[in-house]
Amino acid sequence: KDLGYPRSQRENFTLTAMASSNFSLGIAFLTILELIVPLYALNYVNLPNFQLDRRTAISFVSSCLLVIGPSSKANAACLPGDESADCIGFYKVPLDDEILPYVETPEELEKVAPGLRWVPRPQPPKTYKEAWAEINSLKTRCFALDDVIMRGDFTEAGVELLRIMPRVTLSGRVLVQSLASTKSKTASQSETADFGLRALRVEAAYTQVLSKLNACDILLGQALRDELGSTTAAQILILAELHDANSSWEELQGAVPQDLQRL
C-alpha cells in the first residue's frame, strides 16, 4: 500500500535534507519523515498489541520540537553508535544505506553536516543465529535499566540506551532479511509462506520496540535538562515507557521462529 512516501521519493527527500545548507532544518525534516512513516506502517499492519498511545504521540511531538528548537549546549543530532552523553534525547541519524555515502568518513560528513561528530558505523550481526542471540542479550540489558532509573542515574541509563538502540535496528534487520529470503528444499509451500509472514511480524515488532526505546531516550534527555519536574516525576514517566518497551520485547521474541536449523 502506498503510505504517501514511496521509497524513491523518500530517498530524494533524504539526499535533499542532508545536502541542505541549513542542516538543522534538514535534520528536523528527516525526524518527522523517519517517525511518521513507521507509525503509519505499523497501523497499516494492524498488530493487535500496537497502539499509538498518548505517551508515544507526546514523545513524537517532543522529538520534533527538540531538533527544530535551540539545542543549547547539546548536539542537535548524532550518528548511530555515538555513545556520548550529550546525544541522550536528541535525534539520531537513521541507519539507512542511502545516507551511508554521506557519513562513511569524517571528510564526507564534514561536507554535508559541519560540526556533526563522526563515529564508525555499527556493523550488523553476520548470521541469523548471532542476531537472535544479540536480541536476547539486548532484552536482558533493557530489563536491567529499571534499577538504574530507580537510582536516578539518568545519564547511565541514557548512555546504555545509546548502545542498545542501533544494535536492535541491525539485529532486527538481519532477522527480517533472513526470514524473508528463506527457501528450503524440504519446506512445503505453506512453510515458506509462513516464514514470509513471520518476517513481516518480526519487522513490525522490532520497530515497535525501537519506538518505545526512542521515547525513553527522549524522556531521559528531558529529565537531564530538568524539564520533567522532580526526579520522582521523571522516574515515573520513564519507567512507564520502559515497561511498555519491555512488553514489546515479548512480542518480538514471540514472533521469531525457534527452529533455526534451516536459517
Secondary structure, 3 states (H helix, E strand, C coil): CCCCCCHHHHHHHHHHHHHCCCHHHHHHHHHHHHHHHHHHHHHHHCCCCCCCCHHHHHHHHHHHHHHHCCCCCCCCEECCCCCCHHHCCCEECCCCCCCHHHHCCHHHHHHHCCCCCCCCCCCCCCCHHHHHHHHHHHHHHHHCHHHHHHCCCHHHHHHHHHHHHHHHHHHHHHHHHHHHCCCCCCCCHHHHHHHHHHHHHHHHHHHHHHHHHHHHHHHHHHHHCCCCCCHHHHHHHHHHHHHHHHHHHHHHHHHCCCCCCCC
